[in-house]
Amino acid sequence: MRKLLEVKVRFGGVDYTFNPLGIYILKSLADSKEGKNGYDILKEIKMLSGGLWIPPKSTVYPMLKRFVDQELLEVDENGRYKLTDKGKTILKELEIQGALAELQRRLEVTQKILEELIRNNA
């Protein structure tokens, strides 16, 4: 399942792998002028999902650290993350290289599988 919901984008001779959560975090930070801390991101996703899902801290914080290590994000002394120029470029590359459309296609495949399971159990 993990590979089904992962896409790669190539930039500067390096492959970057993203899942929907990672892309959402980058996009959310791109839309923020003052940046966000990890807790802000967790609250935002909880609200977006109607409270149905909150990603574990053990997923979000290592992802944020990886993005900082990859120079996609920077973090200030207050723990607020901001998108770097490289992060902005990667977001554009995700769109240019069709990564979001590919993720949507893969989610549709997953939905078809679930619909088949439900139909067979009815």
N, C-alpha and C positions, 0 to 999 in steps of 0.2 A: 504494500500500500504506500509505503514511504516514497518509492520511486515514481509511483503513479502521480503523486501530487508534488513532484519536484520538477523544476525547469532549470535549464542552464542558459547563461548568457555569457558570451565571450567578449572580453574587452581588454585591450592592451596585451594580448597574448595569454590571458589568464581566463580560466573558466570559473564563473561564480554560480553556485547552486542556491536556488531559493525555493521555499514552499510558500503557500498563500500567506501564512502568518508573517514571514520575513518581508515579503513584498508589501504587505499592509503596513508594517512598522515603518519601512522606508517612506512610503507614501504619506503616512500620517505625520511623520517628522518633516517631510517636504512642505506640508501645509501649515506648519507651525512656525511662527516667527521667533518665539521665545524658547523653543525646545520643550522637551517633555522628559520626565523621569520614568523609570520602569513602572512605578505604581500608576502614573497617569495613563500609560499605555494599557495596562491591565484593566483599569476602570473603563477606559474607552471601548475595549473589546467586549467587556461584559455588557455594557450598555448597547453596543451594536448588535450583539447576539440575543438581546432581550433577556439576559441573565442565564441563558442556556449553557454558555460555555465561557470559562475563564481559563486561558492557557496557564499551565503551571509556571510558577516563578522559576523553577528549575529548567524550563525551556526558554523563557523570555530573556532572563539575565545573561545566560551564556551566549544567546544569539546576539544580544546587544554588544557583548564583549567581542565576539567574532567580527561584527561589523566595524567596531572601533579598530581592531587589529588589521582589518582589511582596508582601513582608512575610508570607509563609507560613511562613518559617523565620527563625531568628536564629542567628548563629554567634558563638561565644565566642573569646577570645584564643588558645585552644588548637586552633582549627579544628573544634570539635565543634558539630554542628548540632542544634537543637532546634525542635520544632514550636511555632509561636506560637498564640495564641487564634484568630487569623484562619485559620491553617492547619487547626486543629481544626474550625472551622466549615465550611471548604471540604470537608474529608473527609466531614462529615455531609451537606453538600449533594450531594456525589457520590452518596451512597446515596439520599437523598431524591429526587433528580432521575432516578434509575434509570441512572446512568452505568455502573456496574459490570455491571449486567444487559445493557446495550447492548453493552459491550465483549465480554461472553461470547457474545452473539448473533453479533457480527461475527467472533469467532474461530471459531465453529462454521461460518460461511460459508467462511472460509479453509480449514478442515479439509475441508469438502465438495469444494472445488476441488482440493485436494491428492489426496484419495481418487479423484477422477475422473481426474486425471493419472496416478496409479499404475495404475488399472484399465485405462486406454487404452494404457499401456506394457507391460502384462502379456502 
